[in-house]
Amino acid sequence: KQLLKLLVETESPSHDKSAVDRVGVIVAEEARKLGAQVDVIQNDETGNHVLARFHPSSFSPHPSILILCHMDTVFPLGTIQKTLFREEGEKIFGPGTLDMKAGIVIALAAIEQAQQHGLKRPVTLLCTSDEEIGSHTSRELIESLAKESALALIMEGALLDGSLKTWRKGTGGFWVKVKGRAAHSGGDHQAGRNAIEEMAHQVIAIQKLTDYSKQTTLNVGVVQGGTVSNVVPEEASIEVDVRVRQPGEWERIEAEVKNLKPLLDGTSITITGELNRPPMPFDDMMNATFEKARSIAANIGMNLTAGGTGGASDGNFIAPLGIPVLDGMGAVGEGYHSEREYIFAASLEQKVTLIAELLKQW
């Protein structure tokens, strides 16, 4: 808990490189204490990534197990003054506690426990700096390490009932800009082409692409346009969040959105978009991976359950590679990305025990 307090109070918003690097220094030091070979991977855009390799004392024929954490949070500097790290009853509160400072603490403690009980295989711990903003600088590293691993453990928080996350939706987005023609709204209204009016048509068309039967959602979450009320607006723009669960859905949505045409004469549309993280489906590989983990957990008296979520993680990058993934391996709690964020204190020890056993038995 002391390490958790230190990490939570060392705030690390994604876009503040020096702040995230302060967490990286702590993580690297803790890993070295456990005998890791630590590489700090320099990064100009965001914080540095910390790669710690734990080798068994004797040569191991086994491929490594990859443990994946992220050090960045969504909270700006100064949040800790308003939302203090504190323990109340069975809960521990604090910004970033669940997502995912607790995951880092659990990973390190599990490695230490496994070492004490004769860990026979290499373990690779990767702590990245930019997960909350899309993992743009860490994705390639994550995928390359996953390809040399027998299993990837993603230290995001579990579901509230303790279930692991055996499926996740893929995430993507679109940026739509409309260009019209400015004009005086009183003296020359008819000469104008109202970009906001055109965008209103596009917003409705985009929202209608949501298909709950396929668990596909599109959300126009940001709208910007115009300057002052007495000018026909020349420009308007929106940001669209897209979530897809089924493989192939992104391609369908992308084709539909990029085929949108303006309805008003004299207006034009520019559309850009990308799929940031592909879906992590509950397929045969995921089922087999979960069942193996459930069997190992049962041997130490733990009952694992499975669930899923509309949110994405770095596990979404690994699943399409055909590598076994277990996600939601971190603490149990709720209140992600809010001042209510907390974990159940008891889940720290429970997850340490589970992961240590997986490292030994996989």
Salt bridges, closest charged atoms under 4 A:
GLU9 OE2 - LYS5 NZ 3.06
ASP21 OD2 - LYS17 NZ 3.06
GLU30 OE2 - LYS33 NZ 3.19
ASP72 OD1 - HIS70 ND1 3.10
GLU87 OE2 - LYS1 NZ 2.96
GLU88 OE2 - ARG86 NE 2.70
ASP99 OD1 - HIS70 NE2 3.08
ASP99 OD2 - HIS337 NE2 2.92
GLU131 OE1 - HIS70 NE2 3.22
GLU131 OE2 - ARG277 NH2 3.80
GLU132 OE2 - HIS70 NE2 3.84
GLU132 OE1 - HIS337 NE2 3.29
GLU143 OE2 - ARG139 NE 2.85
GLU148 OE2 - ARG53 NH1 3.27
GLU156 OE2 - HIS70 NE2 3.26
GLU234 OE2 - LYS179 NZ 3.92
ASP241 OD2 - ARG243 NE 3.03
GLU249 OE2 - LYS214 NZ 3.92
GLU249 OE2 - ARG252 NE 2.77
GLU254 OE2 - LYS258 NZ 3.49
GLU291 OE2 - ARG294 NH2 2.95
ASP314 OD1 - ARG277 NH2 2.94
ASP327 OD2 - ARG168 NE 2.58
GLU339 OE2 - ARG340 NH1 3.71
GLU357 OE1 - LYS360 NZ 3.28
